[in-house]
């Protein structure tokens, strides 16, 4: 009898907890179906030099693929964190310059400094589609065997680099 | 549309049928056209030639129709795919850059002879089941499909349980009822 009178309260609390969890979820961050799958092939022209870079060229090392564009506001936001990560020279960072104008992209790198080991040009966004890119910036960790191991959606921060990326990178490099 | 136009006009010349809304239908000189049409054998022969020509012309027309049906298929498919940027719109409705690129992708794949299932698989491979407005029934989506049903069933169950266990008030026996009537009578001013 006493227990029963607490039932509505219990129901309400359960519901409140559920809704509370719902509030902390980020529906814009979709889990990528590409995790632990081989990274899609590409061969794209380099932004700053002549020649192309293909997925196969990166084989044998753990590397970061960072999708960016000069028109992307979030990229500006994450740039300092990316520069600091690049300074530590832990791994190559490949920039995928996504649906950008070459001149704009070059100017952007000159103005904000260049954290990328190399940037490649995905002018029509087809490689972006293959990688399931839907919100720039996005960052992928790709292992030595060429598999995608992690995807970060949205701007990186020092904290997310430290907490999400580095432990995974170290584990992959150690193994 | 434009590629359709010329065979259609030729067709109307051959059969004497005028397209709806065309001037020929209301032209007074054309009023007796029917009797003239059958009169001359050479005219008959010419019509036959024209009809043959028309059939030849109809070949590219069917290509044009294939184009149109391809567009329609691409449109139908685009309506079933969620735009992952705007999430509450399909890629057919959305004006987002990515939606435009994905529409192009759909059209290209269909034009290359791939079927709807292949295009859907292509999208799911890259963006997950979330891109489908009609996601498949599998372990990961079980709760999505059965959740509403479960909620409804538990609501009905709870309601039935409540009904069965409704507290019954004490039934008044005959003596109590008589006493109540007497009390009511006492209070009655009449």
Contacts between the chains, C-beta under 8 A, distances in Angstrom:
chain1	res1	chain2	res2	distance
A	27	B	87	6.9
A	28	B	87	7.2
A	30	B	84	6.2
A	30	B	127	6.7
A	30	B	128	5.9
A	30	B	130	5.5
A	31	B	128	6.3
A	32	B	128	7.1
A	33	B	124	6.9
A	33	B	125	6.4
A	33	B	126	7.1
A	33	B	127	7.2
A	33	B	128	4.4
A	34	B	125	7.8
A	34	B	126	7.0
A	99	B	97	7.0
A	124	B	101	7.6
A	125	B	97	7.8
A	125	B	98	7.5
A	125	B	101	5.2
A	126	B	101	7.9
A	128	B	101	8.0
A	129	B	98	8.0
A	129	B	101	6.3
A	129	B	102	7.0
A	129	B	105	6.3
A	129	B	126	6.4
A	130	B	126	6.6
A	131	B	126	7.4
A	132	B	126	4.0
A	132	B	127	5.2
A	132	B	128	7.8
A	133	B	98	8.0
A	134	B	84	4.2
A	134	B	85	5.4
A	134	B	98	5.7
A	134	B	127	6.9
A	135	B	85	6.5
